[in-house]
Amino acid sequence: MNKEKLEGNWNQLKGKVQEKWGKLTNDDLDVIQGRRDQLL
């Protein structure tokens, strides 16, 4: 997944991540969003 695609689909991706790993909060995902360059 490239950076532009991740940026464009972040909200959709957050929902899918929360479905799969329900313990993650919006705050957790906001931290991940701030570090998404490290994920790529």
C-alpha positions as CSV (number, residue, x, y, z in Angstrom):
1,M,0.0,0.0,0.0
2,N,1.5,3.3,-1.0
3,K,1.3,6.6,1.0
4,E,-1.3,8.2,-1.1
5,K,-3.6,5.2,-1.0
6,L,-3.2,5.0,2.8
7,E,-3.9,8.7,3.2
8,G,-7.0,8.5,1.0
9,N,-8.4,5.4,2.7
10,W,-7.4,6.1,6.3
11,N,-10.9,6.4,7.8
12,Q,-12.0,3.2,6.0
13,L,-8.9,1.4,7.1
14,K,-9.4,2.6,10.7
15,G,-12.9,1.0,10.7
16,K,-11.5,-2.3,9.4
17,V,-8.7,-2.3,11.9
18,Q,-11.1,-1.6,14.8
19,E,-13.3,-4.5,13.6
20,K,-10.4,-6.9,13.6
21,W,-8.6,-5.6,16.7
22,G,-11.5,-4.2,18.8
23,K,-9.3,-3.2,21.7
24,L,-7.7,-0.4,19.6
25,T,-9.3,3.0,20.3
26,N,-9.6,6.0,18.1
27,D,-6.7,7.5,20.1
28,D,-4.5,4.5,19.3
29,L,-5.3,4.8,15.7
30,D,-4.6,8.6,15.7
31,V,-1.2,7.8,17.0
32,I,-0.7,5.3,14.2
33,Q,-1.9,7.8,11.7
34,G,0.8,10.2,12.9
35,R,3.4,7.5,12.3
36,R,2.0,6.0,9.1
37,D,5.3,6.7,7.3
38,Q,6.9,4.2,9.6
39,L,4.3,1.6,8.6
40,L,5.1,1.9,4.9
